[in-house]
Amino acid sequence: MASSCFLLPLLVLATSTAAVATMESQMARAPAPGPSSSAAVSFLHASCAAVEPADTCYNLLLPYADSFHGSLARVARTSAGLAAGQQHALSDELARLKLRGTGAGRVPDMILADCFNLVQSSDMFANETLGRLDNLVAGMKSKKDFESQKFLAQDWLSASGSGLVDCLDWFHGAGDTAASSPVVKEVMAGCTSVFPYMEVALGLTNNIQF
């Protein structure tokens, strides 16, 4: 029994380490930035033209333009990878801030905890979503499978963005004391910063065709 109790924490640690390594590997698949050809830039410009905010889309993805090879699915996958990386960093930051508390009272502290739970829960499924977009990049044999993978990717991106907006709305409604908290300001700045990444990735994913 003593041996089993000793081995269980080691098994949990090994499993957690492997899961984090897998997620970081998936998020790191975005190609290395480099100089872009005029054709690649034109394709990216056209891809982002139908996305809001178009300028944000273009500026975020311009360093990767030569890696898309005329594939909107590749554009969406790279964008989603960047969004997932930003969300993962925000989740880590919220975990740190949650331990400190807002210093603005019980309600803002509860909102911070809820925001952390939302972002962390969404972050847990980032790996699956990036895998679905990888499938779209590779090409699906049937339209039914294509639509299924696309829908699930859209669902995650939409829910992730909505969660960030919810956090902002909750803090906006928490009163002046919460608004003056440096921790709350940091949380709101983080959510505001990550949201455009999700918005762009969702817009690009919406436009992928079979």
N, CA, C and O of each residue as an XYZ file, in Angstrom:
840
protein
N       0.831     -1.214      0.000
C       0.000      0.000      0.000
C       0.864      1.261      0.000
O       0.563      2.225     -0.704
N       1.974      1.248      0.820
C       2.861      2.414      0.877
C       3.497      2.679     -0.467
O       3.658      3.828     -0.877
N       3.866      1.585     -1.164
C       4.470      1.725     -2.496
C       3.496      2.351     -3.470
O       3.888      3.205     -4.265
N       2.219      1.944     -3.427
C       1.189      2.484     -4.326
C       0.980      3.962     -4.072
O       0.832      4.743     -5.012
N       0.966      4.356     -2.796
C       0.763      5.767     -2.460
C       1.918      6.622     -2.965
O       1.733      7.779     -3.342
N       3.132      6.026     -2.967
C       4.299      6.766     -3.450
C       4.281      6.923     -4.959
O       4.671      7.965     -5.486
N       3.824      5.876     -5.662
C       3.848      5.889     -7.121
C       2.766      6.764     -7.724
O       2.954      7.302     -8.815
N       1.630      6.924     -7.041
C       0.507      7.676     -7.614
C       0.871      9.115     -7.925
O       0.571      9.574     -9.027
N       1.515      9.875     -6.999
C       1.892     11.254     -7.356
C       2.844     11.316     -8.531
O       2.765     12.230     -9.351
N       3.769     10.322     -8.622
C       4.693     10.310     -9.751
C       3.958     10.112    -11.060
O       4.299     10.732    -12.068
N       2.932      9.234    -11.052
C       2.143      8.987    -12.257
C       1.383     10.231    -12.670
O       1.328     10.565    -13.854
N       0.790     10.926    -11.694
C       0.048     12.159    -11.987
C       0.979     13.214    -12.562
O       0.634     13.897    -13.526
N       2.189     13.349    -11.954
C       3.149     14.337    -12.439
C       3.581     14.032    -13.858
O       3.675     14.937    -14.687
N       3.847     12.758    -14.149
C       4.279     12.372    -15.491
C       3.194     12.632    -16.510
O       3.475     13.096    -17.615
N       1.940     12.335    -16.145
C       0.815     12.556    -17.056
C       0.629     14.037    -17.333
O       0.414     14.439    -18.476
N       0.713     14.859    -16.271
C       0.535     16.303    -16.433
C       1.641     16.891    -17.287
O       1.390     17.745    -18.137
N       2.885     16.427    -17.060
C       4.011     16.935    -17.838
C       3.857     16.605    -19.303
O       4.137     17.436    -20.167
N       3.406     15.378    -19.591
C       3.208     14.966    -20.982
C       2.119     15.784    -21.644
O       2.244     16.152    -22.812
N       1.042     16.078    -20.907
C      -0.065     16.854    -21.477
C       0.385     18.267    -21.820
O       0.042     18.798    -22.877
N       1.167     18.882    -20.905
C       1.655     20.239    -21.167
C       2.592     20.253    -22.359
O       2.535     21.157    -23.192
N       3.464     19.240    -22.439
C       4.401     19.169    -23.560
C       3.675     19.019    -24.880
O       4.068     19.621    -25.879
N       2.604     18.211    -24.894
C       1.818     18.024    -26.116
C       1.156     19.319    -26.535
O       1.168     19.667    -27.715
N       0.571     20.048    -25.570
C      -0.095     21.312    -25.884
C       0.901     22.324    -26.424
O       0.616     23.020    -27.399
N       2.089     22.409    -25.785
C       3.077     23.373    -26.245
C       3.576     23.015    -27.635
O       3.879     23.895    -28.441
N       3.662     21.702    -27.915
C       4.088     21.266    -29.244
C       3.080     21.677    -30.296
O       3.458     22.151    -31.367
N       1.781     21.498    -29.999
C       0.728     21.876    -30.936
C       0.758     23.377    -31.193
O       0.647     23.812    -32.339
N       0.907     24.172    -30.131
C       0.869     25.622    -30.276
C       2.108     26.142    -30.988
O       2.080     27.217    -31.586
N       3.198     25.377    -30.926
C       4.449     25.837    -31.525
C       4.548     25.533    -33.013
O       5.584     25.792    -33.624
N       3.498     24.994    -33.603
C       3.573     24.608    -34.997
C       3.493     25.776    -35.966
O       3.685     25.588    -37.168
N       3.219     26.958    -35.481
C       3.204     28.117    -36.375
C       4.576     28.263    -37.004
O       5.583     28.186    -36.299
N       4.645     28.473    -38.319
C       5.928     28.563    -39.006
C       6.734     29.769    -38.549
O       6.179     30.760    -38.075
N       8.034     29.672    -38.696
C       8.903     30.776    -38.294
C       8.690     31.981    -39.203
O       8.599     31.828    -40.421
N       8.608     33.184    -38.622
C       8.425     34.382    -39.446
C       9.592     34.579    -40.406
O      10.721     34.185    -40.112
N       9.314     35.189    -41.548
C      10.356     35.459    -42.527
C       9.855     36.459    -43.543
O       8.689     36.851    -43.501
N      10.719     36.881    -44.462
C      10.300     37.821    -45.508
C       9.253     37.199    -46.411
O       9.277     35.992    -46.649
N       8.331     38.011    -46.920
C       7.210     37.498    -47.700
C       7.254     38.004    -49.135
O       7.645     39.142    -49.393
N       6.847     37.145    -50.066
C       6.768     37.531    -51.471
C       5.523     38.371    -51.701
O       4.610     38.379    -50.875
N       5.488     39.078    -52.824
C       4.338     39.932    -53.119
C       3.077     39.105    -53.310
O       1.993     39.532    -52.913
N       3.204     37.913    -53.920
C       2.034     37.053    -54.120
C       1.488     36.571    -52.786
O       0.274     36.523    -52.585
N       2.389     36.212    -51.873
C       1.966     35.742    -50.556
C       1.286     36.857    -49.777
O       0.287     36.630    -49.095
N       1.827     38.049    -49.881
C       1.241     39.200    -49.193
C      -0.136     39.518    -49.766
O      -1.059     39.845    -49.020
N      -0.276     39.422    -51.082
C      -1.567     39.687    -51.722
C      -2.613     38.675    -51.271
O      -3.764     39.032    -51.020
N      -2.206     37.403    -51.170
C      -3.135     36.370    -50.714
C      -3.569     36.628    -49.275
O      -4.749     36.504    -48.947
N      -2.622     36.986    -48.423
C      -2.965     37.275    -47.034
C      -3.895     38.474    -46.953
O      -4.851     38.473    -46.178
N      -3.619     39.486    -47.746
C      -4.463     40.684    -47.743
C      -5.895     40.324    -48.126
O      -6.845     40.805    -47.509
N      -6.047     39.476    -49.145
C      -7.381     39.046    -49.571
C      -8.046     38.191    -48.500
O      -9.251     38.303    -48.277
N      -7.277     37.344    -47.842
C      -7.825     36.479    -46.791
C      -8.335     37.297    -45.614
O      -9.369     36.979    -45.029
N      -7.607     38.349    -45.273
C      -7.966     39.170    -44.117
C      -9.044     40.203    -44.438
O      -9.680     40.739    -43.530
N      -9.252     40.483    -45.721
C     -10.206     41.522    -46.107
C     -11.616     41.212    -45.625
O     -12.398     42.119    -45.342
N     -11.936     39.914    -45.534
C     -13.285     39.510    -45.130
C     -13.385     39.234    -43.632
O     -14.378     38.675    -43.165
N     -12.363     39.625    -42.886
C     -12.305     39.340    -41.452
C     -12.268     40.651    -40.676
O     -11.630     41.617    -41.095
N     -12.954     40.671    -39.547
C     -12.904     41.842    -38.668
C     -12.138     41.488    -37.399
O     -12.401     40.455    -36.784
N     -11.200     42.329    -37.006
C     -10.679     43.511    -37.700
C      -9.616     43.124    -38.729
O      -8.652     42.431    -38.404
N      -9.798     43.573    -39.963
C      -8.933     43.175    -41.073
C      -7.482     43.607    -40.859
O      -6.559     42.849    -41.155
N      -7.281     44.809    -40.353
C      -5.915     45.298    -40.137
C      -5.175     44.446    -39.108
O      -3.993     44.143    -39.266
N      -5.893     44.070    -38.056
C      -5.282     43.223    -37.031
C      -4.898     41.876    -37.614
O      -3.807     41.368    -37.355
N      -5.789     41.302    -38.398
C      -5.531     40.032    -39.068
C      -4.257     40.125    -39.899
O      -3.367     39.282    -39.787
N      -4.183     41.137    -40.713
C      -3.050     41.306    -41.624
C      -1.741     41.500    -40.855
O      -0.729     40.877    -41.176
N      -1.766     42.351    -39.856
C      -0.544     42.652    -39.109
C      -0.048     41.458    -38.301
O       1.157     41.233    -38.191
N      -0.983     40.692    -37.734
C      -0.597     39.519    -36.953
C       0.043     38.439    -37.816
O       0.993     37.778    -37.398
N      -0.489     38.268    -39.025
C      -0.105     37.119    -39.843
C       0.904     37.426    -40.939
O       1.414     36.507    -41.580
N       1.200     38.699    -41.166
C       2.144     39.061    -42.225
C       3.497     38.346    -42.103
O       4.052     37.935    -43.121
N       4.042     38.186    -40.891
C       5.338     37.500    -40.795
C       5.311     36.049    -41.281
O       6.357     35.466    -41.563
N       4.108     35.469    -41.376
C       3.986     34.058    -41.759
C       3.443     33.880    -43.181
O       3.148     32.759    -43.594
N       3.312     34.967    -43.920
C       2.585     34.948    -45.194
C       3.118     33.916    -46.182
O       2.334     33.295    -46.901
N       4.417     33.724    -46.231
C       4.993     32.801    -47.210
C       4.716     31.335    -46.892
O       4.985     30.463    -47.718
N       4.186     31.058    -45.718
C       3.930     29.663    -45.339
C       2.534     29.183    -45.724
O       2.227     28.002    -45.562
N       1.683     30.074    -46.231
C       0.281     29.713    -46.446
C       0.031     29.024    -47.786
O      -0.896     28.222    -47.898
N       0.827     29.319    -48.785
C       0.743     28.647    -50.089
C      -0.676     28.637    -50.670
O      -1.119     27.640    -51.241
N      -1.372     29.752    -50.515
C      -2.708     29.864    -51.087
C      -3.786     29.093    -50.356
O      -4.879     28.916    -50.893
N      -3.513     28.630    -49.150
C      -4.482     27.834    -48.380
C      -5.056     28.657    -47.237
O      -4.331     29.035    -46.317
N      -6.356     28.936    -47.292
C      -7.004     29.675    -46.213
C      -6.998     28.865    -44.924
O      -6.934     29.428    -43.832
N      -7.064     27.537    -45.052
C      -7.009     26.692    -43.859
C      -5.682     26.876    -43.124
O      -5.643     26.870    -41.894
N      -4.595     27.041    -43.882
C      -3.301     27.294    -43.247
C      -3.287     28.652    -42.539
O      -2.717     28.790    -41.457
N      -3.906     29.629    -43.148
C      -3.991     30.951    -42.518
C      -4.746     30.840    -41.195
O      -4.305     31.360    -40.170
N      -5.892     30.154    -41.232
C      -6.704     29.998    -40.026
C      -5.961     29.209    -38.957
O      -6.030     29.543    -37.774
N      -5.250     28.164    -39.372
C      -4.516     27.331    -38.402
C      -3.416     28.129    -37.715
O      -3.243     28.036    -36.500
N      -2.681     28.902    -38.481
C      -1.630     29.727    -37.886
C      -2.227     30.759    -36.940
O      -1.706     30.989    -35.849
N      -3.319     31.376    -37.363
C      -3.988     32.366    -36.523
C      -4.486     31.740    -35.226
O      -4.327     32.321    -34.153
N      -5.085     30.563    -35.321
C      -5.590     29.880    -34.128
C      -4.454     29.467    -33.200
O      -4.601     29.499    -31.978
N      -3.317     29.078    -33.785
C      -2.166     28.739    -32.960
C      -1.666     29.929    -32.161
O      -1.311     29.800    -30.990
N      -1.642     31.089    -32.803
C      -1.252     32.313    -32.103
C      -2.262     32.649    -31.004
O      -1.880     33.041    -29.901
N      -3.550     32.492    -31.313
C      -4.602     32.775    -30.332
C      -4.501     31.838    -29.134
O      -4.625     32.267    -27.987
N      -4.276     30.563    -29.410
C      -4.166     29.584    -28.331
C      -2.960     29.882    -27.442
O      -3.032     29.734    -26.222
N      -1.866     30.296    -28.049
C      -0.690     30.653    -27.267
C      -0.945     31.847    -26.359
O      -0.510     31.866    -25.208
N      -1.654     32.844    -26.883
C      -2.006     34.015    -26.082
C      -2.941     33.635    -24.934
O      -2.789     34.111    -23.808
N      -3.904     32.772    -25.237
C      -4.846     32.341    -24.204
C      -4.131     31.552    -23.107
O      -4.425     31.719    -21.923
N      -3.200     30.701    -23.503
C      -2.456     29.900    -22.530
C      -1.655     30.809    -21.594
O      -1.614     30.584    -20.384
N      -1.025     31.825    -22.158
C      -0.266     32.776    -21.341
C      -1.193     33.539    -20.393
O      -0.836     33.792    -19.242
N      -2.381     33.904    -20.879
C      -3.351     34.604    -20.032
C      -3.818     33.708    -18.894
O      -3.973     34.170    -17.764
N      -4.044     32.432    -19.184
C      -4.456     31.491    -18.147
C      -3.416     31.419    -17.036
O      -3.760     31.420    -15.854
N      -2.147     31.356    -17.416
C      -1.075     31.333    -16.417
C      -1.050     32.621    -15.600
O      -0.841     32.594    -14.387
N      -1.266     33.746    -16.275
C      -1.251     35.037    -15.587
C      -2.430     35.164    -14.622
O      -2.270     35.672    -13.512
N      -3.601     34.710    -15.035
C      -4.769     34.769    -14.156
C      -4.589     33.874    -12.939
O      -5.040     34.214    -11.845
N      -3.936     32.738    -13.120
C      -3.668     31.851    -11.988
C      -2.792     32.565    -10.955
O      -3.017     32.447     -9.751
N      -1.802     33.301    -11.435
C      -0.916     34.046    -10.538
C      -1.667     35.176     -9.829
O      -1.520     35.367     -8.621
N      -2.473     35.923    -10.595
C      -3.208     37.044    -10.014
C      -4.279     36.568     -9.038
O      -4.572     37.246     -8.053
N      -4.855     35.421     -9.309
C      -5.892     34.871     -8.431
C      -5.340     34.597     -7.034
O      -6.048     34.764     -6.041
N      -4.097     34.184     -6.956
C      -3.479     33.934     -5.656
C      -3.298     35.230     -4.874
O      -3.373     35.225     -3.645
N      -3.061     36.335     -5.568
C      -2.884     37.634     -4.914
C      -4.212     38.233     -4.488
O      -4.307     38.881     -3.445
N      -5.241     38.012     -5.304
C      -6.514     38.668     -5.065
C      -6.518     40.067     -5.655
O      -5.467     40.620     -5.980
N      -7.700     40.630     -5.791
C      -7.818     41.947     -6.421
C      -7.549     43.092     -5.456
O      -7.205     44.197     -5.874
N      -7.708     42.821     -4.150
C      -7.586     43.896     -3.170
C      -8.782     44.819     -3.175
O      -8.760     45.874     -2.540
N      -9.839     44.426     -3.894
C     -11.021     45.289     -4.024
C     -12.257     44.683     -3.372
O     -13.360     45.208     -3.526
N     -12.081     43.586     -2.647
C     -13.224     43.005     -1.965
C     -13.615     41.633     -2.489
O     -13.025     41.100     -3.429
N     -14.636     41.085     -1.840
C     -15.055     39.707     -2.110
C     -15.599     39.523     -3.517
O     -15.242     38.556     -4.190
N     -16.457     40.429     -3.979
C     -17.087     40.266     -5.295
C     -16.058     40.306     -6.426
O     -16.068     39.416     -7.277
N     -15.177     41.296     -6.468
C     -14.154     41.275     -7.515
C     -13.264     40.031     -7.459
O     -12.848     39.510     -8.494
N     -12.975     39.558     -6.236
C     -12.182     38.330     -6.113
C     -12.923     37.138     -6.707
O     -12.316     36.279     -7.347
N     -14.228     37.088     -6.494
C     -15.036     36.005     -7.067
C     -15.073     36.100     -8.592
O     -15.025     35.085     -9.286
N     -15.159     37.318     -9.099
C     -15.154     37.510    -10.556
C     -13.820     37.054    -11.140
O     -13.783     36.399    -12.182
N     -12.734     37.403    -10.471
C     -11.417     36.975    -10.933
C     -11.328     35.456    -10.969
O     -10.798     34.884    -11.921
N     -11.846     34.806     -9.934
C     -11.832     33.341     -9.897
C     -12.655     32.762    -11.040
O     -12.252     31.786    -11.672
N     -13.816     33.372    -11.303
C     -14.664     32.898    -12.403
C     -13.979     33.102    -13.755
O     -14.062     32.244    -14.634
N     -13.309     34.228    -13.913
C     -12.588     34.489    -15.163
C     -11.480     33.465    -15.368
O     -11.299     32.938    -16.466
N     -10.752     33.194    -14.310
C      -9.692     32.192    -14.400
C     -10.263     30.838    -14.801
O      -9.715     30.162    -15.672
N     -11.358     30.445    -14.168
C     -11.963     29.151    -14.488
C     -12.410     29.082    -15.943
O     -12.237     28.057    -16.602
N     -12.984     30.176    -16.445
C     -13.418     30.222    -17.844
C     -12.241     30.057    -18.801
O     -12.273     29.231    -19.713
N     -11.214     30.851    -18.577
C     -10.064     30.833    -19.482
C      -9.319     29.510    -19.388
O      -8.911     28.947    -20.404
N      -9.143     29.017    -18.172
C      -8.436     27.747    -18.003
C      -9.199     26.594    -18.644
O      -8.604     25.738    -19.299
N     -10.522     26.575    -18.454
C     -11.335     25.506    -19.036
C     -11.246     25.519    -20.553
O     -11.136     24.468    -21.183
N     -11.293     26.701    -21.134
C     -11.176     26.817    -22.585
C      -9.790     26.398    -23.055
O      -9.644     25.730    -24.078
N      -8.779     26.797    -22.300
C      -7.396     26.477    -22.656
C      -7.162     24.968    -22.726
O      -6.332     24.502    -23.506
N      -7.886     24.216    -21.920
C      -7.725     22.763    -21.893
C      -8.089     22.114    -23.226
O      -7.599     21.029    -23.542
N      -8.941     22.767    -24.004
C      -9.398     22.192    -25.269
C      -8.725     22.822    -26.488
O      -9.101     22.534    -27.624
N      -7.739     23.675    -26.257
C      -7.035     24.313    -27.375
C      -6.348     23.280    -28.253
O      -6.370     23.379    -29.479
N      -5.744     22.295    -27.618
C      -5.010     21.270    -28.353
C      -5.910     20.543    -29.350
O      -5.528     20.315    -30.498
N      -7.111     20.184    -28.893
C      -8.065     19.495    -29.766
C      -8.438     20.371    -30.955
O      -8.516     19.896    -32.088
N      -8.665     21.636    -30.690
C      -9.075     22.548    -31.760
C      -7.980     22.711    -32.806
O      -8.258     22.703    -34.005
N      -6.752     22.855    -32.360
C      -5.648     22.972    -33.308
C      -5.510     21.698    -34.134
O      -5.159     21.749    -35.313
N      -5.786     20.565    -33.513
C      -5.770     19.310    -34.259
C      -6.850     19.266    -35.322
O      -6.627     18.746    -36.415
N      -8.015     19.805    -35.011
C      -9.106     19.840    -36.002
C      -8.726     20.734    -37.179
O      -9.008     20.406    -38.331
N      -8.092     21.851    -36.887
C      -7.651     22.732    -37.967
C      -6.519     22.094    -38.770
O      -6.417     22.314    -39.977
N      -5.684     21.319    -38.120
C      -4.672     20.550    -38.853
C      -5.339     19.607    -39.848
O      -4.854     19.423    -40.965
N      -6.458     19.008    -39.432
C      -7.201     18.121    -40.332
C      -7.733     18.880    -41.541
O      -7.724     18.364    -42.658
N      -8.196     20.108    -41.316
C      -8.695     20.915    -42.432
C      -7.560     21.304    -43.371
O      -7.752     21.371    -44.585
N      -6.397     21.557    -42.824
C      -5.231     21.865    -43.659
C      -4.865     20.654    -44.513
O      -4.567     20.789    -45.700
N      -4.889     19.479    -43.905
C      -4.530     18.255    -44.628
C      -5.556     17.902    -45.692
O      -5.228     17.266    -46.693
N      -6.823     18.325    -45.470
C      -7.894     18.028    -46.421
C      -8.755     16.883    -45.934
O      -8.236     15.848    -45.515
N     -10.057     17.056    -45.982
C     -11.007     16.033    -45.556
C     -11.609     15.366    -46.782
O     -11.866     16.023    -47.791
N     -11.831     14.062    -46.694
C     -12.337     13.315    -47.844
C     -13.828     13.529    -48.070
O     -14.303     13.447    -49.203
N     -14.561     13.801    -47.008
C     -16.006     13.999    -47.160
C     -16.410     15.365    -46.626
O     -15.795     15.895    -45.700
N     -17.453     15.924    -47.224
C     -17.935     17.230    -46.774
C     -18.493     17.140    -45.360
O     -18.383     18.090    -44.584
N     -19.088     16.006    -45.027
C     -19.644     15.821    -43.686
C     -18.541     15.909    -42.631
O     -18.699     16.584    -41.614
N     -17.429     15.227    -42.880
C     -16.310     15.279    -41.942
C     -15.712     16.683    -41.883
O     -15.336     17.168    -40.816
N     -15.634     17.322    -43.039
C     -15.122     18.690    -43.101
C     -15.978     19.619    -42.250
O     -15.459     20.384    -41.437
N     -17.291     19.549    -42.442
C     -18.197     20.431    -41.709
C     -18.129     20.168    -40.207
O     -18.221     21.098    -39.406
N     -17.968     18.902    -39.827
C     -17.881     18.560    -38.411
C     -16.634     19.161    -37.772
O     -16.708     19.773    -36.706
N     -15.482     18.983    -38.432
C     -14.235     19.522    -37.902
C     -14.260     21.050    -37.856
O     -13.792     21.659    -36.894
N     -14.802     21.649    -38.887
C     -14.886     23.109    -38.940
C     -15.803     23.640    -37.843
O     -15.460     24.607    -37.163
N     -16.959     23.018    -37.669
C     -17.913     23.468    -36.657
C     -17.308     23.414    -35.259
O     -17.464     24.351    -34.476
N     -16.621     22.323    -34.946
C     -16.044     22.176    -33.614
C     -14.936     23.202    -33.373
O     -14.786     23.713    -32.263
N     -14.165     23.498    -34.415
C     -13.144     24.545    -34.288
C     -13.801     25.909    -34.081
O     -13.372     26.690    -33.232
N     -14.844     26.188    -34.863
C     -15.574     27.449    -34.715
C     -16.157     27.575    -33.310
O     -16.108     28.642    -32.699
N     -16.702     26.485    -32.816
C     -17.350     26.492    -31.507
C     -16.356     26.870    -30.407
O     -16.671     27.666    -29.522
N     -15.159     26.293    -30.471
C     -14.154     26.593    -29.447
C     -13.692     28.046    -29.542
O     -13.593     28.738    -28.529
N     -13.412     28.500    -30.754
C     -12.945     29.877    -30.928
C     -13.998     30.882    -30.476
O     -13.680     31.883    -29.833
N     -15.256     30.605    -30.818
C     -16.348     31.493    -30.428
C     -16.522     31.518    -28.912
O     -16.657     32.586    -28.315
N     -16.518     30.337    -28.293
C     -16.693     30.251    -26.842
C     -15.528     30.903    -26.105
O     -15.721     31.549    -25.075
N     -14.328     30.733    -26.631
C     -13.155     31.338    -25.996
C     -13.241     32.859    -26.031
O     -12.959     33.527    -25.037
N     -13.630     33.399    -27.178
C     -13.797     34.841    -27.288
C     -14.909     35.356    -26.398
O     -14.769     36.403    -25.767
N     -16.018     34.624    -26.343
C     -17.149     35.031    -25.505
C     -16.768     35.037    -24.029
O     -17.209     35.900    -23.270
N     -15.950     34.072    -23.628
C     -15.502     34.026    -22.241
C     -14.703     35.258    -21.858
O     -14.841     35.773    -20.748
N     -13.878     35.725    -22.761
C     -13.100     36.942    -22.498
C     -14.003     38.161    -22.367
O     -13.794     39.011    -21.501
N     -15.004     38.240    -23.230
C     -15.964     39.350    -23.163
C     -16.754     39.291    -21.862
O     -17.020     40.324    -21.248
N     -17.131     38.085    -21.438
C     -17.848     37.922    -20.168
C     -17.022     38.472    -19.006
O     -17.545     39.182    -18.148
N     -15.739     38.143    -18.982
C     -14.870     38.644    -17.913
C     -14.858     40.170    -17.885
O     -14.962     40.786    -16.825
N     -14.729     40.759    -19.054
C     -14.714     42.220    -19.133
C     -16.037     42.809    -18.657
O     -16.047     43.798    -17.924
N     -17.143     42.213    -19.066
C     -18.465     42.709    -18.664
C     -18.659     42.598    -17.155
O     -19.192     43.512    -16.525
N     -18.229     41.488    -16.579
C     -18.384     41.294    -15.135
C     -17.621     42.354    -14.353
O     -18.142     42.911    -13.386
N     -16.404     42.631    -14.762
C     -15.626     43.639    -14.043
C     -16.164     45.048    -14.286
O     -16.130     45.888    -13.386
N     -16.656     45.309    -15.488
C     -17.260     46.621    -15.759
C     -18.462     46.862    -14.849
O     -18.745     47.999    -14.472
N     -19.161     45.793    -14.500
C     -20.347     45.922    -13.660
C     -20.066     45.821    -12.176
O     -20.995     45.847    -11.368
N     -18.797     45.705    -11.801
C     -18.452     45.478    -10.393
C     -18.239     46.765     -9.605
O     -17.996     46.714     -8.399
N     -18.327     47.910    -10.263
C     -18.223     49.176     -9.541
C     -16.853     49.821     -9.600
O     -15.895     49.250    -10.121
N     -16.781     51.037     -9.048
C     -15.564     51.846     -9.133
C     -14.402     51.262     -8.335
O     -13.244     51.382     -8.734
N     -14.718     50.631     -7.207
C     -13.648     50.061     -6.390
C     -12.898     48.982     -7.154
O     -11.669     48.922     -7.127
N     -13.653     48.133     -7.833
C     -13.027     47.088     -8.645
C     -12.245     47.706     -9.796
O     -11.132     47.281    -10.105
N     -12.838     48.711    -10.424
C     -12.201     49.333    -11.589
C     -10.871     49.988    -11.243
O      -9.998     50.113    -12.102
N     -10.710     50.409     -9.983
C      -9.480     51.087     -9.570
C      -8.386     50.115     -9.121
O      -7.257     50.530     -8.858
N      -8.714     48.839     -9.034
C      -7.737     47.841     -8.588
C      -6.690     47.583     -9.669
O      -7.058     47.295    -10.808
N      -5.398     47.675     -9.350
C      -4.351     47.369    -10.341
C      -4.460     45.950    -10.887
O      -4.181     45.706    -12.061
N      -4.867     45.018    -10.033
C      -5.018     43.628    -10.481
C      -6.155     43.518    -11.484
O      -6.012     42.862    -12.516
N      -7.277     44.152    -11.188
C      -8.411     44.126    -12.112
C      -8.021     44.771    -13.441
O      -8.364     44.263    -14.509
N      -7.308     45.881    -13.369
C      -6.855     46.536    -14.604
C      -5.972     45.605    -15.424
O      -6.059     45.580    -16.651
N      -5.128     44.845    -14.748
C      -4.240     43.913    -15.441
C      -5.037     42.786    -16.095
O      -4.753     42.386    -17.224
N      -6.031     42.282    -15.378
C      -6.881     41.218    -15.930
C      -7.627     41.720    -17.159
O      -7.672     41.047    -18.189
N      -8.208     42.901    -17.041
C      -8.976     43.448    -18.156
C      -8.087     43.741    -19.361
O      -8.496     43.535    -20.504
N      -6.883     44.217    -19.107
C      -5.946     44.465    -20.206
C      -5.578     43.159    -20.897
O      -5.455     43.114    -22.121
N      -5.402     42.097    -20.114
C      -5.079     40.799    -20.693
C      -6.200     40.262    -21.556
O      -5.959     39.790    -22.667
N      -7.424     40.330    -21.056
C      -8.584     39.856    -21.823
C      -8.762     40.672    -23.102
O      -9.048     40.125    -24.167
N      -8.590     41.983    -22.978
C      -8.726     42.865    -24.135
C      -7.663     42.565    -25.186
O      -7.928     42.645    -26.385
N      -6.471     42.221    -24.735
C      -5.369     41.926    -25.649
C      -5.569     40.609    -26.389
O      -5.250     40.512    -27.574
N      -6.091     39.600    -25.706
C      -6.239     38.266    -26.312
C      -7.451     38.189    -27.235
O      -7.434     37.442    -28.213
N      -8.497     38.947    -26.941
C      -9.743     38.836    -27.709
C      -9.557     38.990    -29.216
O     -10.110     38.178    -29.958
N      -8.809     39.985    -29.718
C      -8.665     40.111    -31.179
C      -8.043     38.877    -31.833
O      -8.364     38.557    -32.977
N      -7.165     38.189    -31.122
C      -6.586     36.960    -31.665
C      -7.677     35.930    -31.929
O      -7.702     35.288    -32.979
N      -8.579     35.783    -30.959
C      -9.680     34.835    -31.117
C     -10.634     35.280    -32.220
O     -11.109     34.463    -33.008
N     -10.907     36.571    -32.268
C     -11.830     37.122    -33.256
C     -11.313     36.893    -34.673
O     -12.070     36.498    -35.560
N     -10.037     37.139    -34.879
C      -9.431     36.946    -36.202
C      -9.432     35.472    -36.582
O      -9.796     35.118    -37.704
N      -9.026     34.612    -35.654
C      -8.976     33.173    -35.946
C     -10.362     32.628    -36.273
O     -10.506     31.794    -37.167
N     -11.380     33.094    -35.556
C     -12.740     32.651    -35.836
C     -13.188     33.122    -37.207
O     -13.764     32.348    -37.971
N     -12.929     34.381    -37.526
C     -13.329     34.906    -38.832
C     -12.696     34.144    -39.974
O     -13.358     33.853    -40.970
N     -11.424     33.817    -39.843
C     -10.732     33.059    -40.888
C     -11.285     31.644    -40.996
O     -11.478     31.128    -42.097
N     -11.540     31.019    -39.850
C     -12.088     29.655    -39.856
C     -13.474     29.631    -40.483
O     -13.813     28.693    -41.205
N     -14.272     30.650    -40.214
C     -15.611     30.732    -40.812
C     -15.555     30.702    -42.338
O     -16.475     30.207    -42.990
N     -14.478     31.231    -42.900
C     -14.387     31.385    -44.354
C     -13.757     30.198    -45.079
O     -13.678     30.199    -46.307
N     -13.311     29.190    -44.338
C     -12.723     28.006    -44.981
C     -13.817     27.246    -45.728
O     -14.893     26.998    -45.183
N     -13.540     26.885    -46.956
C     -14.509     26.164    -47.790
C     -14.020     24.745    -48.093
O     -12.818     24.485    -48.152
N     -14.971     23.845    -48.280
C     -14.646     22.443    -48.607
C     -14.094     22.342    -50.021
O     -13.763     21.248    -50.478
